[in-house]
Amino acid sequence: MRQPGDNLLKAPPSADELNRAKEAILNSFIFEFDSKQKVMAQKALYEFYGYPPDFLERYRAGIEKVLGFCTPEEHRRFLRQCPTVERLLVEDGITLLKYWFSVSDEEQERRFRARIDDPIRRWKLSDTDLFSRSKWVDYSRAKDEMFVHTDIPEAPWYLVEADDKPSARLNCIAHLLSKIPYEQVQHERLDVPDRQSDEGYVRPPREAFTYVPDHAARLVD
């Protein structure tokens, strides 16, 4: 039986493949490097468009495979290269944490319908998102295959139950902090200064200004 982390594609990657794969994965990371503090940190935890470190895995091994955006050979090559490159990153001293936010079928459908019905959140729903519902099982199979190859001891996948968004975020943050050495920052106490006296100041009437119409109120109503 296949176990997570088993490398089923036995042919070792060439040096050129390793270099290209490492460059591609590193380019998918959004890191800041502070040369003075010698600290490398990811810019954002939950901003999807910041492309977290595991994004390339999910995109090539999941979205591209299911939607046919990559060839079978490209998919196999990625599954072969990715664990090797991740080991190289860890050996270089990079802390690599990969989180998979698991959402149930029922919760995903509820969120989709809520976005369809709410014009303020409609922009979050793309054609690809809707199409993914018809490929739910294919995505699940692709995820399982990705885990078989990329859930390695040096950089395991951590699953987060994410039907409850606030709990999922807190659980992920707590786990991440348990994996990263850090010191509590002591902040100085701040006081809000007294407001300047408005003696002698008369605010102009509202009619003197041109305000943006309250379009949001009409949407809510």
Secondary structure, DSSP 8 states (H G I E B T S, - for coil): ---TT-----S---HHHHHHHHHHHHHH--EEEETTTTEEEES-SS-GGG--TTHHHHIIIIIIHHHTSS-HHHHHHHHHHHHHHHHHHHHTT----EEEEE--HHHHHHHHHHHHH-TTTGGG--HHHHHHHTTHHHHHHHHHHHHHHH-BTTB-EEEEE-SSHHHHHHHHHHHHHHHS------------------TT-----GGGS-----HHHHHH-
